[in-house]
Amino acid sequence: MAHVPGDWQLLVTGTRGIVERDEVVEFLRRTPGARHEELVAGHNVERDAPDALARVLREHLDGHREPDRRDAPPGGSRTGRWALSSK
């Protein structure tokens, strides 16, 4: 398994899910830089709160996007955009 930097790791749980608080704490302890989001949902967050999950994923990925160098000014860089639609 390839190493994934902690700041790329995101744990999303539901308020009515099966992941215990101490398991979340242990995950965060073992994964410095990881982020945890708890959404109002059951265990299947993608089914119970798809819009909230999409928002959390977009925000997380936006923090890790690569700049789009095609439209960068000479000698500088500009913040890029994900190619994925936000619709």
C-alpha positions, -999 to +999 in steps of 0.1 A: +000+000+000+013+034-009+019+060+017-007+088+016+003+120+035-019+127+065-031+160+052-046+142+023-066+118+045-102+126+054-124+106+076-161+113+073-185+098+098-222+100+106-236+112+139-257+079+140-229+058+124-211+028+138-176+043+142-170+050+178-155+083+191-124+065+205-118+050+170-119+085+155-095+098+181-071+069+175-072+074+137-064+111+141-036+102+166-020+078+142-025+101+112-010+135+119-026+161+096-057+140+088-091+157+090-123+144+105-158+156+096-190+144+113-222+148+093-258+144+104-262+109+090-261+072+097-233+049+087-239+053+050-232+090+048-233+090+010-269+079+011-281+099+040-264+132+033-251+133-002-250+171-006-232+176+027-207+149+018-201+165-017-195+198+000-170+183+025-152+165-003-150+196-025-136+217+004-110+190+012-099+185-024-098+223-031-072+225-004-050+200-024-055+211-060-026+217-083-023+251-099-033+253-135-001+265-151-016+271-185-030+305-175-003+315-151+012+349-156+049+349-168+072+342-139+043+335-115+016+311-107-022+312-103-045+291-082-059+263-103-093+248-105-105+211-105-117+199-138-147+183-120-180+201-122-195+214-090-230+206-103 
